[in-house]
Amino acid sequence: MPVIVRRGIVRAGRVVVEGVSSRILRGKGGWFLVSEPSGMPPSRVRYFQFRDRATIATNGETIVFRFRRGGATVGWRGRAYRLHDMSGGRIRMTRDDREVVTGRVTPSGVRLDVVAPELLPIVRSLALVLALHSEDLSRVGGLGSA
């Protein structure tokens, strides 16, 4: 099940999951709104470029990513996840040394080829966070050829 984020210069972009496209809109205060399927309220994503932090707000939950040299850590629903270094254009996220997300950076965003079922409720927002982080790495010269 590929998950694809396509970002644009003028528009905030789209997330495509199993052929179903969801719009990404720019909201107030630096937030992005990610449309969710089946009439659920949109998730909100905020990327703090200079603080090396991202936040996902969805269904009353707040998930905070803290990016450090070599990756990031995030806790969600009592589980700890580790996002490995994305500087080579490869995306890899693990929980207890088990891969839960794999993918790659693309010229227009990211493509996630494997996503564990436990992350499906936040897959659209997670993919956007990864796309925003890859853009940030690209700006500072930390992203190799994808």
Biotite code that builds the C-alpha atoms (Angstrom):
import biotite.structure as struc

atoms = struc.array([
    struc.Atom([0.000, 0.000, 0.000], chain_id="A", res_id=1, res_name="MET", atom_name="CA", element="C"),
    struc.Atom([1.969, 3.024, -1.168], chain_id="A", res_id=2, res_name="PRO", atom_name="CA", element="C"),
    struc.Atom([1.373, 6.369, 0.514], chain_id="A", res_id=3, res_name="VAL", atom_name="CA", element="C"),
    struc.Atom([2.470, 9.335, -1.582], chain_id="A", res_id=4, res_name="ILE", atom_name="CA", element="C"),
    struc.Atom([2.788, 13.001, -0.628], chain_id="A", res_id=5, res_name="VAL", atom_name="CA", element="C"),
    struc.Atom([2.995, 15.453, -3.498], chain_id="A", res_id=6, res_name="ARG", atom_name="CA", element="C"),
    struc.Atom([3.935, 18.953, -2.423], chain_id="A", res_id=7, res_name="ARG", atom_name="CA", element="C"),
    struc.Atom([3.821, 21.996, -4.658], chain_id="A", res_id=8, res_name="GLY", atom_name="CA", element="C"),
    struc.Atom([5.234, 25.479, -4.754], chain_id="A", res_id=9, res_name="ILE", atom_name="CA", element="C"),
    struc.Atom([1.862, 27.234, -4.879], chain_id="A", res_id=10, res_name="VAL", atom_name="CA", element="C"),
    struc.Atom([-0.425, 24.652, -3.255], chain_id="A", res_id=11, res_name="ARG", atom_name="CA", element="C"),
    struc.Atom([0.231, 22.815, -0.012], chain_id="A", res_id=12, res_name="ALA", atom_name="CA", element="C"),
    struc.Atom([-0.160, 19.465, -1.760], chain_id="A", res_id=13, res_name="GLY", atom_name="CA", element="C"),
    struc.Atom([-1.944, 16.134, -1.652], chain_id="A", res_id=14, res_name="ARG", atom_name="CA", element="C"),
    struc.Atom([-1.631, 12.806, 0.121], chain_id="A", res_id=15, res_name="VAL", atom_name="CA", element="C"),
    struc.Atom([-2.596, 9.716, -1.879], chain_id="A", res_id=16, res_name="VAL", atom_name="CA", element="C"),
    struc.Atom([-3.393, 6.497, 0.005], chain_id="A", res_id=17, res_name="VAL", atom_name="CA", element="C"),
    struc.Atom([-4.562, 3.446, -1.960], chain_id="A", res_id=18, res_name="GLU", atom_name="CA", element="C"),
    struc.Atom([-5.525, 5.683, -4.867], chain_id="A", res_id=19, res_name="GLY", atom_name="CA", element="C"),
    struc.Atom([-7.634, 8.028, -2.702], chain_id="A", res_id=20, res_name="VAL", atom_name="CA", element="C"),
    struc.Atom([-6.365, 11.593, -2.762], chain_id="A", res_id=21, res_name="SER", atom_name="CA", element="C"),
    struc.Atom([-6.650, 13.898, 0.269], chain_id="A", res_id=22, res_name="SER", atom_name="CA", element="C"),
    struc.Atom([-5.985, 17.627, 0.082], chain_id="A", res_id=23, res_name="ARG", atom_name="CA", element="C"),
    struc.Atom([-3.468, 19.417, 2.226], chain_id="A", res_id=24, res_name="ILE", atom_name="CA", element="C"),
    struc.Atom([-4.503, 22.979, 3.040], chain_id="A", res_id=25, res_name="LEU", atom_name="CA", element="C"),
    struc.Atom([-2.593, 25.764, 4.734], chain_id="A", res_id=26, res_name="ARG", atom_name="CA", element="C"),
    struc.Atom([-4.260, 26.792, 7.965], chain_id="A", res_id=27, res_name="GLY", atom_name="CA", element="C"),
    struc.Atom([-3.683, 29.618, 10.426], chain_id="A", res_id=28, res_name="LYS", atom_name="CA", element="C"),
    struc.Atom([-0.601, 29.856, 12.604], chain_id="A", res_id=29, res_name="GLY", atom_name="CA", element="C"),
    struc.Atom([1.608, 27.692, 10.375], chain_id="A", res_id=30, res_name="GLY", atom_name="CA", element="C"),
    struc.Atom([-0.651, 24.640, 10.588], chain_id="A", res_id=31, res_name="TRP", atom_name="CA", element="C"),
    struc.Atom([-1.429, 22.373, 7.653], chain_id="A", res_id=32, res_name="PHE", atom_name="CA", element="C"),
    struc.Atom([-4.831, 20.697, 7.497], chain_id="A", res_id=33, res_name="LEU", atom_name="CA", element="C"),
    struc.Atom([-4.907, 17.163, 6.090], chain_id="A", res_id=34, res_name="VAL", atom_name="CA", element="C"),
    struc.Atom([-8.282, 15.926, 4.864], chain_id="A", res_id=35, res_name="SER", atom_name="CA", element="C"),
    struc.Atom([-9.260, 12.586, 6.338], chain_id="A", res_id=36, res_name="GLU", atom_name="CA", element="C"),
    struc.Atom([-11.532, 10.013, 4.676], chain_id="A", res_id=37, res_name="PRO", atom_name="CA", element="C"),
    struc.Atom([-15.141, 9.309, 5.550], chain_id="A", res_id=38, res_name="SER", atom_name="CA", element="C"),
    struc.Atom([-16.011, 12.754, 6.870], chain_id="A", res_id=39, res_name="GLY", atom_name="CA", element="C"),
    struc.Atom([-13.639, 12.699, 9.841], chain_id="A", res_id=40, res_name="MET", atom_name="CA", element="C"),
    struc.Atom([-12.326, 16.105, 10.911], chain_id="A", res_id=41, res_name="PRO", atom_name="CA", element="C"),
    struc.Atom([-9.011, 17.043, 9.303], chain_id="A", res_id=42, res_name="PRO", atom_name="CA", element="C"),
    struc.Atom([-5.755, 16.327, 11.077], chain_id="A", res_id=43, res_name="SER", atom_name="CA", element="C"),
    struc.Atom([-3.473, 19.258, 11.781], chain_id="A", res_id=44, res_name="ARG", atom_name="CA", element="C"),
    struc.Atom([0.285, 19.225, 11.196], chain_id="A", res_id=45, res_name="VAL", atom_name="CA", element="C"),
    struc.Atom([2.794, 21.885, 12.178], chain_id="A", res_id=46, res_name="ARG", atom_name="CA", element="C"),
    struc.Atom([6.491, 21.781, 11.370], chain_id="A", res_id=47, res_name="TYR", atom_name="CA", element="C"),
    struc.Atom([8.790, 24.002, 13.412], chain_id="A", res_id=48, res_name="PHE", atom_name="CA", element="C"),
    struc.Atom([11.785, 24.415, 11.131], chain_id="A", res_id=49, res_name="GLN", atom_name="CA", element="C"),
    struc.Atom([14.062, 26.223, 13.578], chain_id="A", res_id=50, res_name="PHE", atom_name="CA", element="C"),
    struc.Atom([13.097, 24.130, 16.605], chain_id="A", res_id=51, res_name="ARG", atom_name="CA", element="C"),
    struc.Atom([13.582, 20.753, 14.897], chain_id="A", res_id=52, res_name="ASP", atom_name="CA", element="C"),
    struc.Atom([10.111, 19.708, 15.949], chain_id="A", res_id=53, res_name="ARG", atom_name="CA", element="C"),
    struc.Atom([6.827, 18.692, 14.331], chain_id="A", res_id=54, res_name="ALA", atom_name="CA", element="C"),
    struc.Atom([3.383, 18.234, 15.838], chain_id="A", res_id=55, res_name="THR", atom_name="CA", element="C"),
    struc.Atom([0.400, 16.194, 14.669], chain_id="A", res_id=56, res_name="ILE", atom_name="CA", element="C"),
    struc.Atom([-2.970, 16.987, 16.247], chain_id="A", res_id=57, res_name="ALA", atom_name="CA", element="C"),
    struc.Atom([-5.695, 14.471, 15.409], chain_id="A", res_id=58, res_name="THR", atom_name="CA", element="C"),
    struc.Atom([-8.767, 13.077, 17.156], chain_id="A", res_id=59, res_name="ASN", atom_name="CA", element="C"),
    struc.Atom([-7.883, 14.726, 20.458], chain_id="A", res_id=60, res_name="GLY", atom_name="CA", element="C"),
    struc.Atom([-4.334, 13.345, 20.413], chain_id="A", res_id=61, res_name="GLU", atom_name="CA", element="C"),
    struc.Atom([-1.105, 15.305, 20.072], chain_id="A", res_id=62, res_name="THR", atom_name="CA", element="C"),
    struc.Atom([1.986, 13.600, 18.705], chain_id="A", res_id=63, res_name="ILE", atom_name="CA", element="C"),
    struc.Atom([5.319, 15.445, 18.906], chain_id="A", res_id=64, res_name="VAL", atom_name="CA", element="C"),
    struc.Atom([8.394, 14.619, 16.820], chain_id="A", res_id=65, res_name="PHE", atom_name="CA", element="C"),
    struc.Atom([11.769, 15.829, 18.106], chain_id="A", res_id=66, res_name="ARG", atom_name="CA", element="C"),
    struc.Atom([14.339, 15.748, 15.338], chain_id="A", res_id=67, res_name="PHE", atom_name="CA", element="C"),
    struc.Atom([17.956, 15.277, 16.338], chain_id="A", res_id=68, res_name="ARG", atom_name="CA", element="C"),
    struc.Atom([21.106, 14.532, 14.445], chain_id="A", res_id=69, res_name="ARG", atom_name="CA", element="C"),
    struc.Atom([20.624, 11.053, 13.051], chain_id="A", res_id=70, res_name="GLY", atom_name="CA", element="C"),
    struc.Atom([16.825, 10.909, 13.284], chain_id="A", res_id=71, res_name="GLY", atom_name="CA", element="C"),
    struc.Atom([13.928, 11.508, 15.631], chain_id="A", res_id=72, res_name="ALA", atom_name="CA", element="C"),
    struc.Atom([11.972, 9.864, 18.378], chain_id="A", res_id=73, res_name="THR", atom_name="CA", element="C"),
    struc.Atom([8.242, 9.960, 18.876], chain_id="A", res_id=74, res_name="VAL", atom_name="CA", element="C"),
    struc.Atom([5.831, 8.410, 21.336], chain_id="A", res_id=75, res_name="GLY", atom_name="CA", element="C"),
    struc.Atom([2.281, 7.510, 20.397], chain_id="A", res_id=76, res_name="TRP", atom_name="CA", element="C"),
    struc.Atom([-0.292, 5.373, 22.205], chain_id="A", res_id=77, res_name="ARG", atom_name="CA", element="C"),
    struc.Atom([2.269, 4.103, 24.674], chain_id="A", res_id=78, res_name="GLY", atom_name="CA", element="C"),
    struc.Atom([4.757, 3.017, 22.008], chain_id="A", res_id=79, res_name="ARG", atom_name="CA", element="C"),
    struc.Atom([8.146, 4.511, 21.186], chain_id="A", res_id=80, res_name="ALA", atom_name="CA", element="C"),
    struc.Atom([9.121, 4.920, 17.537], chain_id="A", res_id=81, res_name="TYR", atom_name="CA", element="C"),
    struc.Atom([12.441, 5.905, 16.029], chain_id="A", res_id=82, res_name="ARG", atom_name="CA", element="C"),
    struc.Atom([12.798, 7.702, 12.720], chain_id="A", res_id=83, res_name="LEU", atom_name="CA", element="C"),
    struc.Atom([16.248, 6.944, 11.349], chain_id="A", res_id=84, res_name="HIS", atom_name="CA", element="C"),
    struc.Atom([18.474, 9.414, 9.513], chain_id="A", res_id=85, res_name="ASP", atom_name="CA", element="C"),
    struc.Atom([16.852, 10.510, 6.233], chain_id="A", res_id=86, res_name="MET", atom_name="CA", element="C"),
    struc.Atom([19.914, 12.253, 4.794], chain_id="A", res_id=87, res_name="SER", atom_name="CA", element="C"),
    struc.Atom([20.408, 9.599, 2.090], chain_id="A", res_id=88, res_name="GLY", atom_name="CA", element="C"),
    struc.Atom([16.827, 9.939, 0.846], chain_id="A", res_id=89, res_name="GLY", atom_name="CA", element="C"),
    struc.Atom([15.721, 6.684, 2.479], chain_id="A", res_id=90, res_name="ARG", atom_name="CA", element="C"),
    struc.Atom([12.896, 6.683, 5.035], chain_id="A", res_id=91, res_name="ILE", atom_name="CA", element="C"),
    struc.Atom([12.984, 4.098, 7.804], chain_id="A", res_id=92, res_name="ARG", atom_name="CA", element="C"),
    struc.Atom([10.999, 4.111, 11.047], chain_id="A", res_id=93, res_name="MET", atom_name="CA", element="C"),
    struc.Atom([11.220, 1.360, 13.662], chain_id="A", res_id=94, res_name="THR", atom_name="CA", element="C"),
    struc.Atom([9.609, 0.222, 16.887], chain_id="A", res_id=95, res_name="ARG", atom_name="CA", element="C"),
    struc.Atom([11.603, -2.245, 18.975], chain_id="A", res_id=96, res_name="ASP", atom_name="CA", element="C"),
    struc.Atom([13.975, -2.863, 16.020], chain_id="A", res_id=97, res_name="ASP", atom_name="CA", element="C"),
    struc.Atom([11.005, -3.824, 13.803], chain_id="A", res_id=98, res_name="ARG", atom_name="CA", element="C"),
    struc.Atom([10.457, -1.738, 10.680], chain_id="A", res_id=99, res_name="GLU", atom_name="CA", element="C"),
    struc.Atom([7.067, -0.021, 10.765], chain_id="A", res_id=100, res_name="VAL", atom_name="CA", element="C"),
    struc.Atom([7.618, 2.454, 7.913], chain_id="A", res_id=101, res_name="VAL", atom_name="CA", element="C"),
    struc.Atom([9.891, 2.268, 4.882], chain_id="A", res_id=102, res_name="THR", atom_name="CA", element="C"),
    struc.Atom([10.013, 4.529, 1.884], chain_id="A", res_id=103, res_name="GLY", atom_name="CA", element="C"),
    struc.Atom([11.992, 7.160, 0.064], chain_id="A", res_id=104, res_name="ARG", atom_name="CA", element="C"),
    struc.Atom([12.152, 10.850, -0.635], chain_id="A", res_id=105, res_name="VAL", atom_name="CA", element="C"),
    struc.Atom([10.915, 11.859, -4.101], chain_id="A", res_id=106, res_name="THR", atom_name="CA", element="C"),
    struc.Atom([11.403, 15.117, -6.029], chain_id="A", res_id=107, res_name="PRO", atom_name="CA", element="C"),
    struc.Atom([7.880, 16.247, -5.049], chain_id="A", res_id=108, res_name="SER", atom_name="CA", element="C"),
    struc.Atom([7.596, 14.793, -1.527], chain_id="A", res_id=109, res_name="GLY", atom_name="CA", element="C"),
    struc.Atom([7.794, 11.253, -0.161], chain_id="A", res_id=110, res_name="VAL", atom_name="CA", element="C"),
    struc.Atom([6.630, 7.760, -1.014], chain_id="A", res_id=111, res_name="ARG", atom_name="CA", element="C"),
    struc.Atom([6.028, 5.280, 1.802], chain_id="A", res_id=112, res_name="LEU", atom_name="CA", element="C"),
    struc.Atom([6.053, 1.710, 0.526], chain_id="A", res_id=113, res_name="ASP", atom_name="CA", element="C"),
    struc.Atom([5.436, -0.079, 3.828], chain_id="A", res_id=114, res_name="VAL", atom_name="CA", element="C"),
    struc.Atom([3.340, 1.212, 6.735], chain_id="A", res_id=115, res_name="VAL", atom_name="CA", element="C"),
    struc.Atom([2.488, -0.989, 9.732], chain_id="A", res_id=116, res_name="ALA", atom_name="CA", element="C"),
    struc.Atom([-1.256, -1.328, 10.444], chain_id="A", res_id=117, res_name="PRO", atom_name="CA", element="C"),
    struc.Atom([-0.819, 0.302, 13.860], chain_id="A", res_id=118, res_name="GLU", atom_name="CA", element="C"),
    struc.Atom([0.138, 3.592, 12.123], chain_id="A", res_id=119, res_name="LEU", atom_name="CA", element="C"),
    struc.Atom([-2.732, 3.679, 9.627], chain_id="A", res_id=120, res_name="LEU", atom_name="CA", element="C"),
    struc.Atom([-4.852, 6.092, 11.741], chain_id="A", res_id=121, res_name="PRO", atom_name="CA", element="C"),
    struc.Atom([-2.142, 8.758, 11.334], chain_id="A", res_id=122, res_name="ILE", atom_name="CA", element="C"),
    struc.Atom([-0.619, 7.724, 7.996], chain_id="A", res_id=123, res_name="VAL", atom_name="CA", element="C"),
    struc.Atom([-1.607, 10.887, 6.102], chain_id="A", res_id=124, res_name="ARG", atom_name="CA", element="C"),
    struc.Atom([-0.275, 13.237, 8.760], chain_id="A", res_id=125, res_name="SER", atom_name="CA", element="C"),
    struc.Atom([2.830, 11.118, 9.301], chain_id="A", res_id=126, res_name="LEU", atom_name="CA", element="C"),
    struc.Atom([3.610, 11.192, 5.578], chain_id="A", res_id=127, res_name="ALA", atom_name="CA", element="C"),
    struc.Atom([3.251, 14.989, 5.547], chain_id="A", res_id=128, res_name="LEU", atom_name="CA", element="C"),
    struc.Atom([5.614, 15.340, 8.530], chain_id="A", res_id=129, res_name="VAL", atom_name="CA", element="C"),
    struc.Atom([8.179, 13.216, 6.685], chain_id="A", res_id=130, res_name="LEU", atom_name="CA", element="C"),
    struc.Atom([7.760, 15.298, 3.509], chain_id="A", res_id=131, res_name="ALA", atom_name="CA", element="C"),
    struc.Atom([8.179, 18.569, 5.433], chain_id="A", res_id=132, res_name="LEU", atom_name="CA", element="C"),
    struc.Atom([11.265, 17.205, 7.201], chain_id="A", res_id=133, res_name="HIS", atom_name="CA", element="C"),
    struc.Atom([12.778, 16.082, 3.897], chain_id="A", res_id=134, res_name="SER", atom_name="CA", element="C"),
    struc.Atom([12.211, 19.597, 2.501], chain_id="A", res_id=135, res_name="GLU", atom_name="CA", element="C"),
    struc.Atom([13.963, 21.048, 5.542], chain_id="A", res_id=136, res_name="ASP", atom_name="CA", element="C"),
    struc.Atom([16.908, 18.655, 5.118], chain_id="A", res_id=137, res_name="LEU", atom_name="CA", element="C"),
    struc.Atom([17.112, 19.593, 1.448], chain_id="A", res_id=138, res_name="SER", atom_name="CA", element="C"),
    struc.Atom([17.220, 23.316, 2.283], chain_id="A", res_id=139, res_name="ARG", atom_name="CA", element="C"),
    struc.Atom([20.152, 22.904, 4.656], chain_id="A", res_id=140, res_name="VAL", atom_name="CA", element="C"),
    struc.Atom([22.008, 20.534, 2.354], chain_id="A", res_id=141, res_name="GLY", atom_name="CA", element="C"),
    struc.Atom([21.499, 17.440, 4.495], chain_id="A", res_id=142, res_name="GLY", atom_name="CA", element="C"),
    struc.Atom([19.587, 15.385, 1.930], chain_id="A", res_id=143, res_name="LEU", atom_name="CA", element="C"),
    struc.Atom([21.617, 13.404, -0.550], chain_id="A", res_id=144, res_name="GLY", atom_name="CA", element="C"),
    struc.Atom([20.352, 12.236, -3.892], chain_id="A", res_id=145, res_name="SER", atom_name="CA", element="C"),
    struc.Atom([16.958, 10.640, -3.535], chain_id="A", res_id=146, res_name="ALA", atom_name="CA", element="C"),
])
